[in-house]
Amino acid sequence: MLKKVKRIFGSERNFEKLSFENFTIFDGLTPAVDACRNFNSDKENLYLWGAPGMGKTHLAFAIIRSAMLAGKRVDKLTMRELINRFRLVKPEEETAQIEELVAVDVLVIDDMGKAANSDFALNILTDILDKRSLMERNGLVITSNLFISDLSRQSGDDRLSSRISGMCRLVEVRSPYDYRVERGGI
């Protein structure tokens, strides 16, 4: 587990720091924190959206941490990491990597909409979402600065937003404070 902790969190210190207990709940954040704290990876998926600095990534890491402590298989990728993982791989390797991401109990895709949208990226992401949906595999957590309709406009494609809306509970992470500035968190 230590290797996975270091790959996902960067360090054991971050593993301890990025928890629900260490999340400062500023005005307006209680509904989002409750949704994340009560997240049941066997039964639901979450799309956490809101302005930068609201604590979406910290909450996603807290979900991962809880899942890891419960012995669940997890993976976490930013959109850039997701694209880089699949760039220049052979088709059979691509299929195997998609299957790995489909199989984990909790999959976090952080900062959706931040990386450049290409047909390649949309196709990979659509494949992952379709397979998780068809296999009734829950445990998907997506963070984004964009509301679902803004995601469609930015990508110029409704496939992702349609799938996400059908699969995920949409949770706005909103506060009058910038979490990074006020708390010094991720």
C-alpha positions as CSV (number, residue, x, y, z in Angstrom):
1,M,0.0,0.0,0.0
2,L,2.9,2.4,0.7
3,K,3.9,2.4,-3.0
4,K,0.3,3.3,-4.0
5,V,0.1,6.0,-1.2
6,K,3.3,7.6,-2.6
7,R,2.1,7.4,-6.2
8,I,-1.3,9.0,-5.5
9,F,-0.6,11.3,-2.5
10,G,3.1,12.1,-3.2
11,S,4.0,11.3,0.4
12,E,2.9,9.6,3.5
13,R,2.5,13.1,5.1
14,N,0.0,14.1,2.4
15,F,-1.9,10.8,3.0
16,E,-2.3,11.8,6.7
17,K,-3.0,15.5,5.9
18,L,-5.6,15.0,3.1
19,S,-8.4,13.6,5.2
20,F,-11.9,14.7,6.2
21,E,-10.7,15.4,9.7
22,N,-8.2,17.9,8.3
23,F,-10.7,19.6,6.0
24,T,-11.7,23.1,7.3
25,I,-15.4,23.6,6.6
26,F,-15.9,27.2,5.6
27,D,-19.3,28.7,5.1
28,G,-21.3,26.9,2.4
29,L,-19.1,23.8,2.2
30,T,-21.1,21.6,4.6
31,P,-23.4,20.0,1.9
32,A,-20.4,19.1,-0.3
33,V,-18.4,17.7,2.7
34,D,-21.4,15.7,3.8
35,A,-21.8,14.2,0.3
36,C,-18.2,13.2,0.2
37,R,-18.0,11.9,3.8
38,N,-21.1,9.8,3.2
39,F,-19.9,8.7,-0.3
40,N,-20.7,5.0,-0.8
41,S,-18.4,3.7,-3.6
42,D,-20.6,0.6,-4.1
43,K,-23.7,2.6,-4.8
44,E,-22.8,6.0,-6.2
45,N,-20.6,8.4,-8.3
46,L,-19.9,12.0,-7.7
47,Y,-19.2,15.0,-9.9
48,L,-17.7,17.7,-7.7
49,W,-17.7,21.1,-9.3
50,G,-17.0,24.6,-8.3
51,A,-14.6,27.6,-8.6
52,P,-10.9,27.0,-8.1
53,G,-9.8,26.9,-4.5
54,M,-13.0,25.5,-3.0
55,G,-11.3,22.2,-1.7
56,K,-12.6,19.8,-4.4
57,T,-9.3,18.0,-4.7
58,H,-8.8,17.8,-0.9
59,L,-12.3,16.2,-0.7
60,A,-11.4,13.7,-3.5
61,F,-8.2,12.8,-1.7
62,A,-10.1,12.3,1.5
63,I,-12.4,9.9,-0.3
64,I,-9.4,8.0,-1.7
65,R,-7.8,7.9,1.7
66,S,-11.0,6.5,3.3
67,A,-11.3,3.9,0.6
68,M,-7.7,2.8,0.9
69,L,-8.0,2.4,4.6
70,A,-11.1,0.2,4.0
71,G,-9.0,-2.0,1.7
72,K,-10.5,-0.8,-1.6
73,R,-8.6,-0.7,-4.9
74,V,-8.2,3.0,-6.0
75,D,-6.7,5.0,-8.7
76,K,-6.5,8.8,-9.2
77,L,-5.5,10.7,-12.4
78,T,-5.6,14.2,-13.5
79,M,-6.9,14.7,-17.0
80,R,-3.4,15.3,-18.2
81,E,-2.2,12.1,-16.5
82,L,-5.1,10.2,-18.1
83,I,-4.2,11.5,-21.6
84,N,-0.4,10.8,-21.1
85,R,-1.1,7.3,-19.8
86,F,-2.8,6.4,-23.2
87,R,-0.6,8.4,-25.5
88,L,1.3,6.2,-27.9
89,V,0.3,2.8,-26.5
90,K,-0.7,-0.1,-28.7
91,P,-4.4,-0.9,-29.0
92,E,-4.2,-4.0,-26.9
93,E,-2.3,-2.1,-24.1
94,E,-5.0,0.7,-24.4
95,T,-7.7,-1.9,-23.8
96,A,-5.8,-3.4,-20.8
97,Q,-5.3,0.0,-19.2
98,I,-9.0,0.9,-19.7
99,E,-9.9,-2.4,-18.0
100,E,-7.7,-1.5,-15.1
101,L,-9.4,1.8,-14.6
102,V,-12.8,0.2,-14.9
103,A,-11.9,-2.5,-12.3
104,V,-10.8,-0.3,-9.4
105,D,-13.3,0.3,-6.6
106,V,-12.7,4.1,-6.5
107,L,-11.6,6.0,-9.6
108,V,-10.9,9.7,-9.2
109,I,-10.5,11.9,-12.2
110,D,-9.2,15.3,-11.0
111,D,-9.6,18.6,-12.9
112,M,-11.8,17.5,-15.8
113,G,-12.0,20.2,-18.4
114,K,-8.5,21.6,-17.6
115,A,-6.5,19.7,-20.1
116,A,-6.9,20.2,-23.8
117,N,-9.9,18.5,-25.2
118,S,-9.1,16.3,-28.2
119,D,-11.1,13.6,-29.9
120,F,-8.5,11.1,-28.5
121,A,-9.1,12.3,-24.9
122,L,-12.9,12.3,-25.3
123,N,-12.8,8.8,-26.8
124,I,-10.7,7.4,-24.0
125,L,-12.8,9.0,-21.3
126,T,-16.0,8.0,-23.0
127,D,-14.8,4.4,-23.1
128,I,-13.9,4.4,-19.4
129,L,-17.3,5.9,-18.4
130,D,-19.2,3.6,-20.7
131,K,-17.5,0.4,-19.4
132,R,-17.9,1.5,-15.8
133,S,-21.6,2.2,-16.4
134,L,-22.3,-1.0,-18.3
135,M,-20.6,-3.0,-15.6
136,E,-22.6,-1.1,-13.0
137,R,-19.2,-0.1,-11.4
138,N,-19.7,2.8,-9.1
139,G,-17.1,4.6,-7.1
140,L,-16.3,7.3,-9.7
141,V,-15.4,10.7,-8.4
142,I,-14.8,13.6,-10.9
143,T,-13.6,17.1,-9.9
144,S,-14.0,20.1,-12.2
145,N,-14.1,23.8,-12.2
146,L,-16.9,23.5,-14.7
147,F,-20.6,22.9,-14.3
148,I,-21.8,20.1,-16.5
149,S,-23.2,22.3,-19.2
150,D,-20.0,24.3,-19.3
151,L,-18.1,21.1,-19.8
152,S,-20.2,20.4,-22.9
153,R,-19.6,23.9,-24.3
154,Q,-15.8,23.7,-23.6
155,S,-15.4,20.3,-25.2
156,G,-17.8,21.0,-28.1
157,D,-19.2,17.6,-27.4
158,D,-22.2,16.4,-25.3
159,R,-21.1,12.8,-24.9
160,L,-19.1,13.3,-21.7
161,S,-21.6,15.6,-20.0
162,S,-24.5,13.3,-20.9
163,R,-22.7,10.3,-19.5
164,I,-21.6,12.1,-16.4
165,S,-25.1,13.5,-15.7
166,G,-26.5,10.0,-16.1
167,M,-24.0,8.4,-13.8
168,C,-23.1,11.0,-11.2
169,R,-24.6,12.9,-8.4
170,L,-23.7,16.6,-9.2
171,V,-22.4,18.3,-6.1
172,E,-21.4,22.0,-6.1
173,V,-18.5,22.8,-3.8
174,R,-19.1,26.4,-2.9
175,S,-17.8,28.9,-0.4
176,P,-17.1,32.6,-0.2
177,Y,-13.5,31.7,0.7
178,D,-10.7,30.3,-1.3
179,Y,-9.7,27.1,0.5
180,R,-6.1,27.3,-0.6
181,V,-5.6,30.9,0.6
182,E,-7.6,30.5,3.9
183,R,-6.3,27.0,4.8
184,G,-3.2,26.5,2.8
185,G,-4.7,23.2,1.4
186,I,-4.8,21.6,-1.9
